[in-house]
């Protein structure tokens, strides 16, 4: 009977098995809807149109400035959905010298004006007040879908044409960023972890004698390391705002000691607790925060549960609580195995091998039960386009943590590749506020 049960269960889990931890490469909407937009380097055609207040506006009047053209209409559901995002970008980038112009395809002037008021759109609005495909501006700019957006350079040439506001924001962030030197220090340290020494980097703001600051412990995901862009962006932002951070390589990752095959979630929790002990003893640290991406998010949540009120704030980014279900299915990162009788190791990508102990411990890992012991302030950030860890796993953390906020990013994948600056900004601001 036991053997039959095992065969039956194995059949079920293998039938259910899908590479939940394997990132699918998906074409974004630009490959379908932005094909006729003007290409990068093309000179943007000038136009002269009436504004919503009856004045005449010429695009050439903004020469010498970065300009965002936002093509939209009040009758367009996707435009209405995107409007708050564009307004948020205006509020951020206008102070960096970027001008925004809305080009409406409305035919009803009142509906257009009402929408401008409803969404609090503060920038210049123009329109021909003709049907979308009858307008001259849609033809000259190759707009066949809305919302569509252009970023035009100071020389009047197109930098980007897209239907994705997140791609626009990423490009705006990159071209308007200044390489301002952040005051403070950066130091490499080693800390004794569960399987050997852990390599870590501390970024510390400039402090006066006797001055204290919080310290954020930043944790990477499965197979990654401390040098990932997302963690670096958060570290820099925190340092610029008076908060120290430490990001480290888990055992068997990056520059830390240990064999990847010996890595488990429980011993990564032990690594995190060792790092906590180290930073909490530093004389300038007055409180400790935790943040983690993917499996690092699971580790952060369980560490917070075990340390309780010793942790002041927690941020989880695409927390990979699906790893337990992956182990039960017998499918981790696309590598399949018998979850009821796992081998000594399973080959993953590259030279990595998943160890027997990882599978055994993940199979019954009390992720949410442990995390629920923490009830302090928390922020969960997850994307609806995540094919590695469905965003419902982030929602469940929000349910068990009553003192948490949830930021769902529409269309963002597991690594927030659409705009890592946005995810990093949300995480940093939660710690800073």
Secondary structure by P-SEA (a helix, b strand, c coil): caaaaaaaaaaaaaaacccccccccccccccccccccccccccccccccccccbbbbbccccccbbbbbbbbccccaaaaaaaaaaaaaaacccccbbbbbbbbccccaaaaaaaaaaaccccccccccccccccaaaaaaccccccbbbbbccccccccccccaaaaaaaaaaaaccccccccbbbbbbbbccccbbbbbbbbccccccbbbbbbbbbbccccccccaaaaaaaaaaaaacccbbbbbcccccccccccccccaaaaaaaaaaaaaaaaacccccbbbbbbcaaaaaaaaaaaaaacccccbbbbcccccaaaaaaaaccccccccccccccccccccccccccaaaaaaacccaaaaaaacccccbbbbbbcccccccaaaaaaaaaacccbbbbbbccccccccccaaaaaaaaaaaaac
